[in-house]
């Protein structure tokens, strides 16, 4: 099985008009994605943010749950939050994993060609580590999508009206279940 990491990207991402922006950290995303990563055996969860104050916020959250009073009160949360790593750029993620990785991206928009079943099979084969990149805001910027080795198909809604706007933490949990869950 290949090593897999998850990256929650706050920049570069796009807003609803398609402009490249930087989004703010959401506490729930940090907690829920760490818990999902731990549940599904993903050893590295990277929060990617270029703003020092936002990285410090995530670091304080991590410290509270790993070393602070949160670790004593809710030990299960400590186990989940230990996988959390805070970096400035996606390139920092690549370096942290040894420099040779495959970026796999997700998007609610059309364009993905790798099904989750195919991705699951690819992860079983030998190869470089895979970084599953999830975007905040309205999704990953084109510059990140263009770097990807693979692009997963969108998680589709069964709704007749086409509504498909999951929170990133819900999308991560669904993707993890499809890639790593018990069939």
N, C-alpha and C positions, 0 to 999 in steps of 0.2 A: 504494500500500500504506500502510495506517495504521501509525503508530508504535505499537509494542507494548513494554510493560515487564512484568516479573514481580515480584510481591511475595510474599515468604515471611513470613507473619504469625505472630508468636509471642504476640500479644495483640491483640484478644480471641479466644481459641479455647476449645474445650470439652474437658473430660476425659471419661473413659469413662462417668461418671454424668451428663454433660450440664452440669456446673457450669462457669461461665466462669472460666478460669485463664490464667496466663502460663507458657509453657514455656521451657525452657533451649535455648540455641543448640547445635546439633550440628555439629561441624566438617565431617563428611562432607557434610551438606546444603549447607553454604556452598560447598565445593569442587565438588561434583557439579552443583549447579544453575548455578553460574557457567560450568562447562564446557559444560553443555547450552545455556545461553543463548548463549554465544559460537558454538557449533557451528551453531545454528539462526538466528543473526543477530538475536537479541534484545539491543538495546544497553544496556538498564538492568535490573539485578537489584537489587532493594531488599530488605534484611533489616529487618523492622519489629520493634522491640523497645523496650518502655518502660523497661527497667532499664539505667541507665548503665553498670554493670560489664559487662553482656552486650554492649552496643554497643561498648564499648572492646575486648572480646575479639575481636569480629569485625573491628574496625579494625586490631588487631595482626595478625590473620591476613592481612588484605588487604595491609598494609604489608610483611609478610614476603615475600609473593609478588610484589608490584608493585615495591617499592623495595629490599627486603632481599636476603639471600643466596639465597632461593628463586628470585628473578627471574634470577639468574645461573645457577643449577643447572638450572632447568627453564623455559626461556623461554616455552614454550607455555602453561604455567600462568599466567605473567604476563599474557599476552594475554587469557586467560579472566577472570582476577580483576580486570582493569581496569574491567569493567562493574559491579562490586559497589559498592553505595551503602548506607549504614547510616543509618536514620532511627528516630525515636521512635514515630511513629504513621502510620496509613494516610493521615491528612490531610496529613502531610508529603510522602508520595508524590505525592498529588494536586497540592500546591503546586509540587513540584519539576518536574512535567510541565506547568506552566502554568495549572493551576486547572480546566481543563475536560477531563475524562477520562470514559471509561466504565469502570466496574468490572465485570469479568467474574469470576465465582467458580466454583469447582469443589467437588464434594463426592462422597464415595463413597455418600452417601445418595440416595434418590430425590428428585425434584423438579426436576432440570434439564430444560430444554426445548430448548436450543440444541445441535444435533448438531455434531460437529467439522467435518463437511463444510459445514454452514451457517456456522459460525464462520469457517472458512477463506475462504468467499466474502465474508462481511461484512468481513473484514480487507483484502480486495482493493479495496473501495470507499472513497471519501473519507469522512472522519469524524474525530471527535476521537481522541486517543490512547486506547489500551485498556490497562488494567492487569489482568493475569491474576493473581488472588489465590489463593494456596494456603495452607491452614492446617496448622499443626503440631498435635501432640497428637491429639485425635480429630476435628479439623476446625474450620472457621471458626465463630465464635459467631453466633447469630441476628442480632445487630446488624450484622454485616458482610454476611451473606447478604441482609438486608433492604435494604441500600444498593445492591445490585448492579443494573446495567442488564440484565445477561444472566447466566444460570446454565447452564453446560455440563452435558451429560448425564454421568452417572458412567462411569468406565472400568469395564467389566463383566468379571467373571471367567467363564470357560467352565465352571467347576467345578459339578458337580451339587449339591454341598452349600452353594453360595452364598458360600463363603469369598472375601472381597474386602478385604484389608487391606494395600495397597501402602505402601511407604515414600513419603514426600512427594517425595523426589528421583526415585524411579522414576515416580511419577505425573506429575511435571513433564516428564520426558524423553518419556514416552508422549504427553502432551498436545502438546508441541512438535512431535513427529514427525507427529502427526495434523493439526496446524494449519499447519506450515511445511515438512514433509518432502517429499521427492520422491515424487510419486504412483506 
